[in-house]
Amino acid sequence: MTHETERPAPVTPSASAPVRISCPGCGRNDYVRWPAGEAVFHWKCFNCGKSFDLARDGGH
Ligand SMILES: [Zn+2]
C-alpha cells in the first residue's frame, strides 16, 4: 500500500514542457512553459518585475 499524495501532471511532449529557469535579475527559480522550437523565451519575472530574453541551454 502506498500513499500517493502527489499526482504527476499530464505531460504533452509535443507541446511546451515546463523548463526550469532562474531569473537573471533576482535569481529566483521558476518553471516556465517554454514553447517547443523556440530558442529564446521572453519572460517577465513576477518577483522583481523585470523582463528578460532567456536563451535555451544547449542541453546535455
Ligand atoms: Zn526576478
N, CA, C, O and the ligand as a Tripos MOL2 file, in Angstrom:
@<TRIPOS>MOLECULE
protein
  241   239    61     0     0
PROTEIN
NO_CHARGES

@<TRIPOS>ATOM
      1 N           0.8380   -1.1970    0.0000 N.3       1 MET1
      2 CA          0.0000    0.0000    0.0000 C.3       1 MET1
      3 C           0.8760    1.2510    0.0000 C.2       1 MET1
      4 O           1.8220    1.3590    0.7800 O.2       1 MET1
      5 N           0.5610    2.1570   -0.8500 N.am      2 THR2
      6 CA          1.3130    3.4000   -0.8930 C.3       2 THR2
      7 C           0.3530    4.5710   -0.8010 C.2       2 THR2
      8 O          -0.7740    4.5330   -1.2940 O.2       2 THR2
      9 N           0.8360    5.5840   -0.1650 N.am      3 HIS3
     10 CA          0.0400    6.8050   -0.0790 C.3       3 HIS3
     11 C           0.5200    7.7710   -1.1540 C.2       3 HIS3
     12 O           1.6070    8.3380   -1.0460 O.2       3 HIS3
     13 N          -0.2650    7.9500   -2.1590 N.am      4 GLU4
     14 CA          0.1340    8.8440   -3.2370 C.3       4 GLU4
     15 C          -0.5780   10.1780   -3.0710 C.2       4 GLU4
     16 O          -1.7470   10.3490   -3.4160 O.2       4 GLU4
     17 N           0.1810   11.0980   -2.5300 N.am      5 THR5
     18 CA         -0.3930   12.4270   -2.3240 C.3       5 THR5
     19 C          -0.1000   13.3340   -3.5070 C.2       5 THR5
     20 O          -0.7390   14.3700   -3.6920 O.2       5 THR5
     21 N           0.8860   12.9190   -4.3110 N.am      6 GLU6
     22 CA          1.2290   13.7340   -5.4720 C.3       6 GLU6
     23 C           0.9000   12.9830   -6.7570 C.2       6 GLU6
     24 O           1.2640   11.8220   -6.9410 O.2       6 GLU6
     25 N           0.2240   13.6650   -7.6030 N.am      7 ARG7
     26 CA         -0.0850   13.0460   -8.8940 C.3       7 ARG7
     27 C           0.6620   13.7850   -9.9860 C.2       7 ARG7
     28 O           0.6590   15.0150  -10.0310 O.2       7 ARG7
     29 N           1.3000   13.0320  -10.8630 N.am      8 PRO8
     30 CA          2.0430   13.6790  -11.9500 C.3       8 PRO8
     31 C           1.1150   14.4390  -12.8770 C.2       8 PRO8
     32 O           0.0380   13.9690  -13.2410 O.2       8 PRO8
     33 N           1.5610   15.6130  -13.2420 N.am      9 ALA9
     34 CA          0.7630   16.4140  -14.1570 C.3       9 ALA9
     35 C           0.8050   15.7940  -15.5480 C.2       9 ALA9
     36 O           1.8000   15.1850  -15.9410 O.2       9 ALA9
     37 N          -0.2640   15.9530  -16.2680 N.am     10 PRO10
     38 CA         -0.2980   15.4290  -17.6400 C.3      10 PRO10
     39 C           0.8140   16.0420  -18.4850 C.2      10 PRO10
     40 O           0.9940   17.2600  -18.5110 O.2      10 PRO10
     41 N           1.5390   15.1960  -19.1610 N.am     11 VAL11
     42 CA          2.6570   15.6930  -19.9530 C.3      11 VAL11
     43 C           2.3610   15.5230  -21.4320 C.2      11 VAL11
     44 O           1.9720   14.4530  -21.8990 O.2      11 VAL11
     45 N           2.5590   16.6110  -22.1450 N.am     12 THR12
     46 CA          2.3950   16.5440  -23.5870 C.3      12 THR12
     47 C           3.6970   16.9680  -24.2470 C.2      12 THR12
     48 O           3.9390   18.1570  -24.4550 O.2      12 THR12
     49 N           4.5270   15.9970  -24.5710 N.am     13 PRO13
     50 CA          5.8710   16.2910  -25.0800 C.3      13 PRO13
     51 C           5.8640   17.1260  -26.3520 C.2      13 PRO13
     52 O           6.7950   17.8890  -26.6070 O.2      13 PRO13
     53 N           4.8350   16.9810  -27.1290 N.am     14 SER14
     54 CA          4.8090   17.7220  -28.3850 C.3      14 SER14
     55 C           4.5520   19.2030  -28.1360 C.2      14 SER14
     56 O           4.9400   20.0580  -28.9320 O.2      14 SER14
     57 N           3.9060   19.4830  -27.0430 N.am     15 ALA15
     58 CA          3.6380   20.8790  -26.7010 C.3      15 ALA15
     59 C           4.7680   21.4090  -25.8370 C.2      15 ALA15
     60 O           5.8250   20.7900  -25.7160 O.2      15 ALA15
     61 N           4.5290   22.5430  -25.2510 N.am     16 SER16
     62 CA          5.5450   23.1420  -24.4040 C.3      16 SER16
     63 C           5.6620   22.3590  -23.1070 C.2      16 SER16
     64 O           4.6650   21.9340  -22.5240 O.2      16 SER16
     65 N           6.8870   22.1790  -22.6760 N.am     17 ALA17
     66 CA          7.1300   21.4690  -21.4350 C.3      17 ALA17
     67 C           7.6970   22.4300  -20.4120 C.2      17 ALA17
     68 O           8.3840   23.3880  -20.7670 O.2      17 ALA17
     69 N           7.4160   22.1830  -19.1630 N.am     18 PRO18
     70 CA          7.9440   23.0570  -18.1100 C.3      18 PRO18
     71 C           9.4670   23.0390  -18.1070 C.2      18 PRO18
     72 O          10.0870   21.9760  -18.0600 O.2      18 PRO18
     73 N          10.0540   24.2140  -18.1570 N.am     19 VAL19
     74 CA         11.5110   24.3430  -18.1340 C.3      19 VAL19
     75 C          11.8970   25.1460  -16.9140 C.2      19 VAL19
     76 O          11.3000   26.1810  -16.6180 O.2      19 VAL19
     77 N          12.8930   24.6620  -16.2150 N.am     20 ARG20
     78 CA         13.3250   25.3650  -15.0160 C.3      20 ARG20
     79 C          14.3020   26.4630  -15.4090 C.2      20 ARG20
     80 O          15.3140   26.2110  -16.0630 O.2      20 ARG20
     81 N          13.9860   27.6620  -15.0060 N.am     21 ILE21
     82 CA         14.8390   28.7960  -15.3120 C.3      21 ILE21
     83 C          15.1630   29.5440  -14.0250 C.2      21 ILE21
     84 O          14.5050   29.3720  -12.9990 O.2      21 ILE21
     85 N          16.1800   30.3670  -14.1050 N.am     22 SER22
     86 CA         16.4750   31.2310  -12.9580 C.3      22 SER22
     87 C          16.5280   32.6630  -13.4500 C.2      22 SER22
     88 O          17.0960   32.9460  -14.5050 O.2      22 SER22
     89 N          15.9470   33.5460  -12.6970 N.am     23 CYS23
     90 CA         15.8730   34.9410  -13.0930 C.3      23 CYS23
     91 C          17.2600   35.5730  -13.0800 C.2      23 CYS23
     92 O          17.9470   35.5280  -12.0590 O.2      23 CYS23
     93 N          17.6840   36.1650  -14.2050 N.am     24 PRO24
     94 CA         18.9840   36.8530  -14.2430 C.3      24 PRO24
     95 C          19.0180   38.0620  -13.3280 C.2      24 PRO24
     96 O          20.0900   38.5440  -12.9610 O.2      24 PRO24
     97 N          17.8670   38.5410  -12.9690 N.am     25 GLY25
     98 CA         17.8160   39.7440  -12.1540 C.3      25 GLY25
     99 C          17.8860   39.4500  -10.6630 C.2      25 GLY25
    100 O          18.7080   40.0250   -9.9490 O.2      25 GLY25
    101 N          17.0240   38.5560  -10.1970 N.am     26 CYS26
    102 CA         16.9460   38.3260   -8.7590 C.3      26 CYS26
    103 C          17.3160   36.8960   -8.3900 C.2      26 CYS26
    104 O          17.4230   36.5550   -7.2120 O.2      26 CYS26
    105 N          17.5100   36.0610   -9.4150 N.am     27 GLY27
    106 CA         17.9840   34.7090   -9.1440 C.3      27 GLY27
    107 C          16.8900   33.7380   -8.7540 C.2      27 GLY27
    108 O          17.1650   32.5950   -8.3900 O.2      27 GLY27
    109 N          15.6670   34.1860   -8.8290 N.am     28 ARG28
    110 CA         14.5710   33.3100   -8.4530 C.3      28 ARG28
    111 C          14.4050   32.1870   -9.4680 C.2      28 ARG28
    112 O          14.4510   32.4180  -10.6760 O.2      28 ARG28
    113 N          14.2150   30.9990   -8.9800 N.am     29 ASN29
    114 CA         13.9810   29.8640   -9.8540 C.3      29 ASN29
    115 C          12.4950   29.7040  -10.1050 C.2      29 ASN29
    116 O          11.6710   29.8860   -9.2080 O.2      29 ASN29
    117 N          12.1720   29.3670  -11.3220 N.am     30 ASP30
    118 CA         10.7720   29.1820  -11.6500 C.3      30 ASP30
    119 C          10.6550   28.2050  -12.8090 C.2      30 ASP30
    120 O          11.6220   27.9310  -13.5200 O.2      30 ASP30
    121 N           9.4750   27.7030  -12.9740 N.am     31 TYR31
    122 CA          9.2060   26.8400  -14.1110 C.3      31 TYR31
    123 C           8.3470   27.5990  -15.1150 C.2      31 TYR31
    124 O           7.3430   28.2130  -14.7550 O.2      31 TYR31
    125 N           8.7540   27.5470  -16.3670 N.am     32 VAL32
    126 CA          8.0020   28.2330  -17.4000 C.3      32 VAL32
    127 C           7.6250   27.2410  -18.4880 C.2      32 VAL32
    128 O           8.2650   26.2030  -18.6570 O.2      32 VAL32
    129 N           6.5900   27.5750  -19.2090 N.am     33 ARG33
    130 CA          6.2100   26.7350  -20.3430 C.3      33 ARG33
    131 C           6.8890   27.2970  -21.5850 C.2      33 ARG33
    132 O           6.4060   28.2250  -22.2340 O.2      33 ARG33
    133 N           8.0280   26.6910  -21.8800 N.am     34 TRP34
    134 CA          8.8430   27.1600  -22.9900 C.3      34 TRP34
    135 C           8.3060   26.5400  -24.2710 C.2      34 TRP34
    136 O           8.3040   25.3180  -24.4170 O.2      34 TRP34
    137 N           7.8540   27.3660  -25.1910 N.am     35 PRO35
    138 CA          7.2980   26.8480  -26.4440 C.3      35 PRO35
    139 C           8.3170   25.9920  -27.1860 C.2      35 PRO35
    140 O           9.4700   26.3890  -27.3520 O.2      35 PRO35
    141 N           7.8880   24.8350  -27.6240 N.am     36 ALA36
    142 CA          8.7970   23.9430  -28.3200 C.3      36 ALA36
    143 C           9.3090   24.5970  -29.5930 C.2      36 ALA36
    144 O           8.5410   25.1740  -30.3630 O.2      36 ALA36
    145 N          10.6180   24.4990  -29.8050 N.am     37 GLY37
    146 CA         11.2030   25.0360  -31.0170 C.3      37 GLY37
    147 C          11.6680   26.4720  -30.8750 C.2      37 GLY37
    148 O          12.3500   27.0010  -31.7530 O.2      37 GLY37
    149 N          11.2980   27.1030  -29.7680 N.am     38 GLU38
    150 CA         11.7210   28.4830  -29.5580 C.3      38 GLU38
    151 C          13.0900   28.5020  -28.8930 C.2      38 GLU38
    152 O          13.3030   27.8620  -27.8630 O.2      38 GLU38
    153 N          14.0150   29.2430  -29.4950 N.am     39 ALA39
    154 CA         15.3670   29.3180  -28.9330 C.3      39 ALA39
    155 C          15.4220   30.3460  -27.8200 C.2      39 ALA39
    156 O          16.2300   30.2410  -26.8960 O.2      39 ALA39
    157 N          14.5620   31.3290  -27.9180 N.am     40 VAL40
    158 CA         14.5590   32.3970  -26.9180 C.3      40 VAL40
    159 C          13.1630   32.5110  -26.3210 C.2      40 VAL40
    160 O          12.1550   32.4720  -27.0270 O.2      40 VAL40
    161 N          13.1380   32.6470  -25.0450 N.am     41 PHE41
    162 CA         11.8630   32.7670  -24.3490 C.3      41 PHE41
    163 C          11.7990   34.1130  -23.6480 C.2      41 PHE41
    164 O          12.6280   34.4330  -22.7970 O.2      41 PHE41
    165 N          10.8060   34.8830  -24.0210 N.am     42 HIS42
    166 CA         10.6460   36.1840  -23.3840 C.3      42 HIS42
    167 C           9.8610   35.9860  -22.1010 C.2      42 HIS42
    168 O           8.7140   35.5390  -22.1070 O.2      42 HIS42
    169 N          10.5060   36.3290  -21.0150 N.am     43 TRP43
    170 CA          9.9470   36.0150  -19.7150 C.3      43 TRP43
    171 C           9.9740   37.2260  -18.8140 C.2      43 TRP43
    172 O          10.9730   37.9410  -18.7390 O.2      43 TRP43
    173 N           8.8890   37.4430  -18.1450 N.am     44 LYS44
    174 CA          8.8490   38.5280  -17.1680 C.3      44 LYS44
    175 C           8.7650   37.9330  -15.7710 C.2      44 LYS44
    176 O           7.8900   37.1270  -15.4560 O.2      44 LYS44
    177 N           9.7030   38.3600  -14.9580 N.am     45 CYS45
    178 CA          9.7530   37.8580  -13.5900 C.3      45 CYS45
    179 C           8.6910   38.5560  -12.7580 C.2      45 CYS45
    180 O           8.6190   39.7830  -12.6980 O.2      45 CYS45
    181 N           7.8820   37.7440  -12.1280 N.am     46 PHE46
    182 CA          6.8450   38.3390  -11.2890 C.3      46 PHE46
    183 C           7.4020   38.7750   -9.9440 C.2      46 PHE46
    184 O           6.7490   39.4760   -9.1710 O.2      46 PHE46
    185 N           8.6280   38.3400   -9.6890 N.am     47 ASN47
    186 CA          9.2270   38.6640   -8.3930 C.3      47 ASN47
    187 C           9.8800   40.0440   -8.4150 C.2      47 ASN47
    188 O           9.6240   40.8790   -7.5480 O.2      47 ASN47
    189 N          10.7370   40.2710   -9.4340 N.am     48 CYS48
    190 CA         11.4230   41.5630   -9.4850 C.3      48 CYS48
    191 C          10.8250   42.4640  -10.5630 C.2      48 CYS48
    192 O          11.1660   43.6440  -10.6520 O.2      48 CYS48
    193 N           9.9370   41.9080  -11.3780 N.am     49 GLY49
    194 CA          9.1960   42.7250  -12.3190 C.3      49 GLY49
    195 C           9.9470   43.0730  -13.5920 C.2      49 GLY49
    196 O           9.4750   43.8790  -14.3940 O.2      49 GLY49
    197 N          11.1280   42.4630  -13.7850 N.am     50 LYS50
    198 CA         11.9080   42.7540  -14.9750 C.3      50 LYS50
    199 C          11.6310   41.7160  -16.0550 C.2      50 LYS50
    200 O          11.1820   40.6020  -15.7840 O.2      50 LYS50
    201 N          11.9190   42.1260  -17.2970 N.am     51 SER51
    202 CA         11.7210   41.2160  -18.4220 C.3      51 SER51
    203 C          13.0630   40.7830  -18.9820 C.2      51 SER51
    204 O          14.0150   41.5630  -19.0070 O.2      51 SER51
    205 N          13.1330   39.5630  -19.4230 N.am     52 PHE52
    206 CA         14.3620   39.0280  -19.9670 C.3      52 PHE52
    207 C          14.0760   38.1710  -21.1860 C.2      52 PHE52
    208 O          13.0040   37.5800  -21.3200 O.2      52 PHE52
    209 N          15.0680   38.1200  -22.0770 N.am     53 ASP53
    210 CA         15.0100   37.1640  -23.1700 C.3      53 ASP53
    211 C          15.9430   36.0210  -22.8040 C.2      53 ASP53
    212 O          17.1640   36.1350  -22.9110 O.2      53 ASP53
    213 N          15.3600   34.9400  -22.3810 N.am     54 LEU54
    214 CA         16.1620   33.8180  -21.9260 C.3      54 LEU54
    215 C          16.5080   32.9300  -23.1130 C.2      54 LEU54
    216 O          15.6560   32.6070  -23.9400 O.2      54 LEU54
    217 N          17.7830   32.5430  -23.1760 N.am     55 ALA55
    218 CA         18.2350   31.6620  -24.2430 C.3      55 ALA55
    219 C          18.2000   30.2310  -23.7640 C.2      55 ALA55
    220 O          18.6190   29.9220  -22.6490 O.2      55 ALA55
    221 N          17.7020   29.3700  -24.6100 N.am     56 ARG56
    222 CA         17.6170   27.9510  -24.2310 C.3      56 ARG56
    223 C          19.0250   27.3840  -24.1120 C.2      56 ARG56
    224 O          19.9030   27.6610  -24.9300 O.2      56 ARG56
    225 N          19.2050   26.6110  -23.1060 N.am     57 ASP57
    226 CA         20.5030   25.9990  -22.8980 C.3      57 ASP57
    227 C          20.7790   24.9780  -24.0050 C.2      57 ASP57
    228 O          19.8600   24.4160  -24.6000 O.2      57 ASP57
    229 N          22.0560   24.7590  -24.2590 N.am     58 GLY58
    230 CA         22.4200   23.8210  -25.3170 C.3      58 GLY58
    231 C          21.9520   22.4140  -25.0410 C.2      58 GLY58
    232 O          21.9050   21.5720  -25.9380 O.2      58 GLY58
    233 N          21.6110   22.1700  -23.8120 N.am     59 GLY59
    234 CA         21.1790   20.8230  -23.4440 C.3      59 GLY59
    235 C          22.3740   19.9310  -23.1990 C.2      59 GLY59
    236 O          23.5230   20.3350  -23.3800 O.2      59 GLY59
    237 N          22.0870   18.7240  -22.7900 N.am     60 HIS60
    238 CA         23.1920   17.8160  -22.4870 C.3      60 HIS60
    239 C          22.8070   16.3990  -22.7870 C.2      60 HIS60
    240 O          23.6100   15.4860  -22.5950 O.2      60 HIS60
    241 ZN         13.4950   38.3290  -10.9380 Zn       61 ZN61
@<TRIPOS>BOND
     1     1     2 1
     2     2     3 1
     3     3     4 2
     4     3     5 am
     5     5     6 1
     6     6     7 1
     7     7     8 2
     8     7     9 am
     9     9    10 1
    10    10    11 1
    11    11    12 2
    12    11    13 am
    13    13    14 1
    14    14    15 1
    15    15    16 2
    16    15    17 am
    17    17    18 1
    18    18    19 1
    19    19    20 2
    20    19    21 am
    21    21    22 1
    22    22    23 1
    23    23    24 2
    24    23    25 am
    25    25    26 1
    26    26    27 1
    27    27    28 2
    28    27    29 am
    29    29    30 1
    30    30    31 1
    31    31    32 2
    32    31    33 am
    33    33    34 1
    34    34    35 1
    35    35    36 2
    36    35    37 am
    37    37    38 1
    38    38    39 1
    39    39    40 2
    40    39    41 am
    41    41    42 1
    42    42    43 1
    43    43    44 2
    44    43    45 am
    45    45    46 1
    46    46    47 1
    47    47    48 2
    48    47    49 am
    49    49    50 1
    50    50    51 1
    51    51    52 2
    52    51    53 am
    53    53    54 1
    54    54    55 1
    55    55    56 2
    56    55    57 am
    57    57    58 1
    58    58    59 1
    59    59    60 2
    60    59    61 am
    61    61    62 1
    62    62    63 1
    63    63    64 2
    64    63    65 am
    65    65    66 1
    66    66    67 1
    67    67    68 2
    68    67    69 am
    69    69    70 1
    70    70    71 1
    71    71    72 2
    72    71    73 am
    73    73    74 1
    74    74    75 1
    75    75    76 2
    76    75    77 am
    77    77    78 1
    78    78    79 1
    79    79    80 2
    80    79    81 am
    81    81    82 1
    82    82    83 1
    83    83    84 2
    84    83    85 am
    85    85    86 1
    86    86    87 1
    87    87    88 2
    88    87    89 am
    89    89    90 1
    90    90    91 1
    91    91    92 2
    92    91    93 am
    93    93    94 1
    94    94    95 1
    95    95    96 2
    96    95    97 am
    97    97    98 1
    98    98    99 1
    99    99   100 2
   100    99   101 am
   101   101   102 1
   102   102   103 1
   103   103   104 2
   104   103   105 am
   105   105   106 1
   106   106   107 1
   107   107   108 2
   108   107   109 am
   109   109   110 1
   110   110   111 1
   111   111   112 2
   112   111   113 am
   113   113   114 1
   114   114   115 1
   115   115   116 2
   116   115   117 am
   117   117   118 1
   118   118   119 1
   119   119   120 2
   120   119   121 am
   121   121   122 1
   122   122   123 1
   123   123   124 2
   124   123   125 am
   125   125   126 1
   126   126   127 1
   127   127   128 2
   128   127   129 am
   129   129   130 1
   130   130   131 1
   131   131   132 2
   132   131   133 am
   133   133   134 1
   134   134   135 1
   135   135   136 2
   136   135   137 am
   137   137   138 1
   138   138   139 1
   139   139   140 2
   140   139   141 am
   141   141   142 1
   142   142   143 1
   143   143   144 2
   144   143   145 am
   145   145   146 1
   146   146   147 1
   147   147   148 2
   148   147   149 am
   149   149   150 1
   150   150   151 1
   151   151   152 2
   152   151   153 am
   153   153   154 1
   154   154   155 1
   155   155   156 2
   156   155   157 am
   157   157   158 1
   158   158   159 1
   159   159   160 2
   160   159   161 am
   161   161   162 1
   162   162   163 1
   163   163   164 2
   164   163   165 am
   165   165   166 1
   166   166   167 1
   167   167   168 2
   168   167   169 am
   169   169   170 1
   170   170   171 1
   171   171   172 2
   172   171   173 am
   173   173   174 1
   174   174   175 1
   175   175   176 2
   176   175   177 am
   177   177   178 1
   178   178   179 1
   179   179   180 2
   180   179   181 am
   181   181   182 1
   182   182   183 1
   183   183   184 2
   184   183   185 am
   185   185   186 1
   186   186   187 1
   187   187   188 2
   188   187   189 am
   189   189   190 1
   190   190   191 1
   191   191   192 2
   192   191   193 am
   193   193   194 1
   194   194   195 1
   195   195   196 2
   196   195   197 am
   197   197   198 1
   198   198   199 1
   199   199   200 2
   200   199   201 am
   201   201   202 1
   202   202   203 1
   203   203   204 2
   204   203   205 am
   205   205   206 1
   206   206   207 1
   207   207   208 2
   208   207   209 am
   209   209   210 1
   210   210   211 1
   211   211   212 2
   212   211   213 am
   213   213   214 1
   214   214   215 1
   215   215   216 2
   216   215   217 am
   217   217   218 1
   218   218   219 1
   219   219   220 2
   220   219   221 am
   221   221   222 1
   222   222   223 1
   223   223   224 2
   224   223   225 am
   225   225   226 1
   226   226   227 1
   227   227   228 2
   228   227   229 am
   229   229   230 1
   230   230   231 1
   231   231   232 2
   232   231   233 am
   233   233   234 1
   234   234   235 1
   235   235   236 2
   236   235   237 am
   237   237   238 1
   238   238   239 1
   239   239   240 2
@<TRIPOS>SUBSTRUCTURE
     1 MET1         2 RESIDUE 1 A MET
     2 THR2         6 RESIDUE 1 A THR
     3 HIS3        10 RESIDUE 1 A HIS
     4 GLU4        14 RESIDUE 1 A GLU
     5 THR5        18 RESIDUE 1 A THR
     6 GLU6        22 RESIDUE 1 A GLU
     7 ARG7        26 RESIDUE 1 A ARG
     8 PRO8        30 RESIDUE 1 A PRO
     9 ALA9        34 RESIDUE 1 A ALA
    10 PRO10       38 RESIDUE 1 A PRO
    11 VAL11       42 RESIDUE 1 A VAL
    12 THR12       46 RESIDUE 1 A THR
    13 PRO13       50 RESIDUE 1 A PRO
    14 SER14       54 RESIDUE 1 A SER
    15 ALA15       58 RESIDUE 1 A ALA
    16 SER16       62 RESIDUE 1 A SER
    17 ALA17       66 RESIDUE 1 A ALA
    18 PRO18       70 RESIDUE 1 A PRO
    19 VAL19       74 RESIDUE 1 A VAL
    20 ARG20       78 RESIDUE 1 A ARG
    21 ILE21       82 RESIDUE 1 A ILE
    22 SER22       86 RESIDUE 1 A SER
    23 CYS23       90 RESIDUE 1 A CYS
    24 PRO24       94 RESIDUE 1 A PRO
    25 GLY25       98 RESIDUE 1 A GLY
    26 CYS26      102 RESIDUE 1 A CYS
    27 GLY27      106 RESIDUE 1 A GLY
    28 ARG28      110 RESIDUE 1 A ARG
    29 ASN29      114 RESIDUE 1 A ASN
    30 ASP30      118 RESIDUE 1 A ASP
    31 TYR31      122 RESIDUE 1 A TYR
    32 VAL32      126 RESIDUE 1 A VAL
    33 ARG33      130 RESIDUE 1 A ARG
    34 TRP34      134 RESIDUE 1 A TRP
    35 PRO35      138 RESIDUE 1 A PRO
    36 ALA36      142 RESIDUE 1 A ALA
    37 GLY37      146 RESIDUE 1 A GLY
    38 GLU38      150 RESIDUE 1 A GLU
    39 ALA39      154 RESIDUE 1 A ALA
    40 VAL40      158 RESIDUE 1 A VAL
    41 PHE41      162 RESIDUE 1 A PHE
    42 HIS42      166 RESIDUE 1 A HIS
    43 TRP43      170 RESIDUE 1 A TRP
    44 LYS44      174 RESIDUE 1 A LYS
    45 CYS45      178 RESIDUE 1 A CYS
    46 PHE46      182 RESIDUE 1 A PHE
    47 ASN47      186 RESIDUE 1 A ASN
    48 CYS48      190 RESIDUE 1 A CYS
    49 GLY49      194 RESIDUE 1 A GLY
    50 LYS50      198 RESIDUE 1 A LYS
    51 SER51      202 RESIDUE 1 A SER
    52 PHE52      206 RESIDUE 1 A PHE
    53 ASP53      210 RESIDUE 1 A ASP
    54 LEU54      214 RESIDUE 1 A LEU
    55 ALA55      218 RESIDUE 1 A ALA
    56 ARG56      222 RESIDUE 1 A ARG
    57 ASP57      226 RESIDUE 1 A ASP
    58 GLY58      230 RESIDUE 1 A GLY
    59 GLY59      234 RESIDUE 1 A GLY
    60 HIS60      238 RESIDUE 1 A HIS
    61 ZN61       241 GROUP 0 **** ****
